[in-house]
Amino acid sequence: MDRFRVVPAAYVVLRRGDEVLLMLRANTGYMDGFWAVPAGHVERGESVVEAAVREVREEVGVEIDPADLQPVTAMHRTGGNGDPIDERVDFFFTADKWVGEPRLMEPEKADALEWFALDKLPEPRVPHEARVISGMTTGGLPAVIVQGFA
C-alpha cells in the first residue's frame, strides 16, 4: 500500500525589531515576482531545524544557532489537485539573532532583499507566508494551521 506523502519545508522569518526580511522571488518557476521569507524543502536525512539553518545560510548568508530559532506554527496545506508536490507541511520559525549581515546569496533566484516594517509590507506576497506573518503581528497563531482543505 502506497501511503499518503507530504513535502516538508522550513521557513524563517528574520526579525529586526518591527521589521522582517523579505526576498523578491525570480526565475524559480514558483511565485516569481512575489515577496517571500528564506525557505526551502527539508532534504533527506536532515531535520527541519537543520533545514531552516541551511536555507537561511544559502539564501541570505547568515548563520543562525538552532537554539535561536523560535517555532511559530506548522501549516498543513494542499493544492487540492492530487499532485504530490502540492501536499505540504510547512514549519515556520522566527529569529532575531544571527551572525553576519543578510545579503542576497542567490541572485539567480531573487531580484531583491529588503527589510520591511510589519505595518508596511510589500505586495504581492506568497499567500501562505503572508497569512503566517499577519498572524504574528495580530496576537499569535495556533500551533497548527490547515489550508486548502474542504
N, C-alpha and C positions, 0 to 999 in steps of 0.2 A: 504494500500500500504506500503510495506516494503522499507524504504529509504536506500540509499547507506550509509555505515558507514565506518569511518576510526578509526584507533587506534592512539591516541595522545601519544607522548613521549617527554621527556625533556632530553637534552644533555648539559653537562657543560664542557667547555674547560678551565681547570685551567692553568693559565699562571704565570710563574715566569721569568720575563724579556723575553728573547727569547727562553724560554723552555716551553714545555707543559707536563702535567702529563698524562701518559697512563697506562692502566692495560692490562695484558695478560689474555684474557678470557680462562676459563677452566670449564669443566663439566656442561655447561649450555644447551648444545644441539643447540646453535646458535653461529656460528662463533668462536668456540673454537680454540685456537691457534692463534687468531688474536689480535692485539693491539687495544684498544678502550678507549674512554673517559668515565667518570662516566655518566650513563644514565639509564633511565627506563620509564616504562609506567606511564601515569597520572592516578591516581586512582579516582574512583567515588567520587564526591564532593570536589575534590582537583583542584586548579588552576595549570596551567603549571609552574608558578613561585614557588608555594609550592612544586610541584613535583621535580623541579630542586634542591631546597634546601634540601629536604628529601633524594633524591638519592645520593647527594654528602656526606651527613652525614652518610648514611647507607653504602656506598661503600668505602669511604676514610676517614671518621671520622673527617671531619672539618665542622665548622659552617660558613655559608655564610649569610650575611644580604641580604635580597631580593633586597635592593637598590644597592648592589654591583654587581648584575647580569646585564651584558650588552648584549642585544639581538644582535645576529649575523645574523641569517637568519632563515627562515622556509623552510622546504623541504616537498613537497607533492610527495610521491613516491608509486609505485605499483610494486608488484611482477609479475603482468600480468597474474596471474593464477586463479583469481577469489576467492582465499582463503581470508576471511576477515582479518586474522592476517597479511596478506601481503599488506593491504591497509593502508597507514600510513601518518600521518602528524607529522613531527619531528621539534621541536623548539630548536634551538641551541643558547646557551648563552656562554659568556666568563666571567671569574672573575680573578682578580689579587689581591684580598683582601679576607682574611678569618681568622678565629680563629682556632688555633690548627695546628698540624703537620700532613700532609697527611700520612696515613698508610693503609695497606691492612686490611679491616674490614671483608671481606667475603672470606677467603682463600679457601673455598669450591667452589667458583665461579671464582677465578682468581689465577694464578700462580705467578704473579709478578706485581709490581707497581714501575714505574721508571719515572724520568724526562728525557726528550729528547730535544735536540736543534732542533729548527724548520728546520734547514738545514741538520739534521742528524736523521730523523725519521725512526723508525724500519719498517720492513716488516715481515709478511703481516699485513695490517691494514684493519679494517672494511671499505669497499669501500665507502659507502655514507658519513661516518665520514671523511675519507681521503680527499674526494672531498671538504668538508667544510674547513678543516684545511689548505689544499693547497690554497683555495681561500682567506683565512685570511692572508696568507703570500705573496700573489701576488697582493695586492692592492684592496681588497674588494670583496664583494659578492652582488648579487641582494637581495632584501628583501625577495623574494620567488624564490625557485628553484623547478623545477619539474624533476623527474627521473623515468624512466621505462615506460613512456607512448609513444605510437607510434607517 
